[in-house]
Amino acid sequence: MNHPAIPALAQAVPPPAAADSSEVSRVVFASSVGTIIEWYDFLIYGTAAALVFNKIFFPVDDPLMGTLAALGSAAVGFFARPFGGAVFGYFGDRLGRKSMLLLTLVIMGLGTFAIGLLPTYQQIGIWAPALLIALRIVQGIGLGGEWGGAALMVLEHAPKHRRGLCGSLVQVGFPIGLILSAGVYSVVSKLPEEDFLSWGWRVPFLLSIVLVAVGTFIRTRVSESPVFLEMKAKKEIAKNPFAEAVFRDPKSFLVAVGLKICEVSWVYMLTVFMVVYATKNLGLPKDMMLNAIMVAAAIEVVTIPLFGWLSDLIGRRPFYFAGTLFTIAFAFPLFWLMDTRDPRIIVAATAVALSFGHGLMFGPEATYFPELFGARVRYTGASFGFQVSAAIGGGLAPILATLLVSKFGGTAGVSVMLIGVALVTLVAAFFAHETRDRSVNEL
């Protein structure tokens, strides 16, 4: 429902390029901090699924089935993400960006905290995995709506010549969240096995409530998007953002899905499947892989803003061509290097793979995806496109990879799968258009 325009508001709302620099900094900081918390919450589940959930929530006689069940419960969160993207995107385009940012952070945090309180299968039987899956769905819905709001708030406040850099700072939330989640699990995994299985795994989930309180406080201090306020004053709010984004502009939506699928498949192969593969198939200690992931993520904290800054100079599309070509070239060598079991080689391979197979495309993404859509439907289009692809690539890739290794006894099938999704993104990049010079006010 459109609200009556306030005459003075149309004159008072400055264009995004004229936004006060201190306010831009506040928005970037608030969005980045909140995104760190959201990714931490979402990623600790994947780590726990790879290390412990198969033992305490899905105990079966066949270890492979237990692992697949645990990874399947992690995938449920990915399949909930498009729903969150659609719902919160719809209301973000109708009611405003800021309110959705606050709501999604709280939903995500409470769901994560509740997981840390769950009784195990031994205590309440089948209700334990049922409740775990329900809370994973809550996590997915929260994250599904959060990313788009954070990206839009930054994009619509940032000066035109710095949109790529500012958007990439939102993306830094992923590697920092990854460092925090892997770091906490690296510490608690050193506990005696009995302590780790009984209470140690809960610590990362329970810590979430503190982070959420901090993030909520920070996000209440930022202003609403000037682009949204201007649309509201001019009565240009979309009546049905979902229909406009998906059905009236299907090309942009399908391009967004295709652009995302390579890097999201690649990153969850590295951060979820590789932990399973290294510990179960190669017999490596779990803390070694967690340490490799932390080092790789720490490097990506630098490379993601670098790629975002460069996208302001040369455009967004080139990074998708470069990232997909790297993925195709490195899909087989990645596993050859892992199979050496040499810690130094594994750390180096993980670092290179994360920055160039993920960071190259992920860095400009928070700017590129919203730029693909007009201001009226930007929250819905960017969020739903991003999350549909995340459900396919992030949710299914680790499960398919585990099945392929089990069936064929090697990783060749996994490498072929990664090359396949890279080709999908390569095709999407050909059909995409460059958006570096597009106005954020364009409807």
Buried (B, 14 or more C-beta within 10 A) or exposed (E): EEEEEEEEEEEEBEBBBEBEEEEBEBBBBBBBBBBBBBBBBBBBBBBBBBBBBBBBBBBEEEEBEBBBBBBBBBBBBBBBBBBBBBBBBBBBBBBBBBBBBBBBBBBBBBBBBBBBEBEBBEEEEEEBBEBBBEBBBBBBBBBBBBBBBBBBBBBBBBBBEBBBBBBBBBBBBBBBBBBBBBBBBBBBBEBEEEEBBEEBBBBBBBBBBEBBEEBBEBBEEBBBBBBBBBBBBEEBBBEBBBEBBBEEBEEBBBBBBBBBBBBBBBBBBBBBBBBBBBBBBBEBEBBBBBBBBBBBBBBBBEBBBBBBBBBBEEBBBBBBBBBBBBBBEBBBEBBEBBBEEEBEBBBBBBBBBBBBBBBBBBBBBBBBBBBBBBBBBBBBBBBBBBBBBBBBBBBBBBBBBBBBBEEEEEBBBBBEBBBBBBBBBBBBBEEBEEBBEBBBBEB
